[in-house]
Amino acid sequence: MPPTRRYVSPLREQAAARTRALILEHATELFAERGYGRVTVADIASAAGVASKTVFASVGSKSDILNLIVDQGVLASGYEQAMKDVLALRTPEAVLKALAHGTRVGNEGQFAVHEAIRKALPVHEDGEELWERATAAYREALRTAARHLHTLTPPPSHSAKETGDLLWYWFGPTGWRTLVVEIGWSWDRAEEVLLGTAIATLR
């Protein structure tokens, strides 16, 4: 006899996906607010309205959850399409304007994810590796933008490498966080000043 095939219920799969998304959403919020080290699986389960065993069955351990948050953050950033749009621009000012606005939207939208990862760095056994994984594509995108700027007229006065470093300094997550969280600027004001600084320096 042929082996019995396991029946998979689409409704059950949809319910499981919703539960998983709910757990990750609440875990991200808790990690961002309290810090990774101060949050337990029981805390996450309580916030999501499920049992602790459901958390383990759905997404795994607390460390597994943080890994999933990182991966989802990278996918949600939409950096690939954003870079295609940037590389189609033909003036330095247009490129810098797109970078300022695009990275602002990304950092504002992914703020809780960045905070969750950042606050895990001191206590998570793989915290630095997670941050590197979370930001590697972001950093490379800005390096690509820097190389593109050097194909336009007028090119930046710095080398392509230094231009990439400056773009990361201005438009990377730390620059946005410093102005908005630590100093208390609005996102609009931070975008305006960072863009003006980039144009004035690279011109």
Summary of the structure (lengths in Angstrom):
residues: 203
radius of gyration: 20.5
end to end distance: 75.3
largest distance: 75.8
contacts: 603
relative contact order: 0.11
helix: 77%
strand: 0%
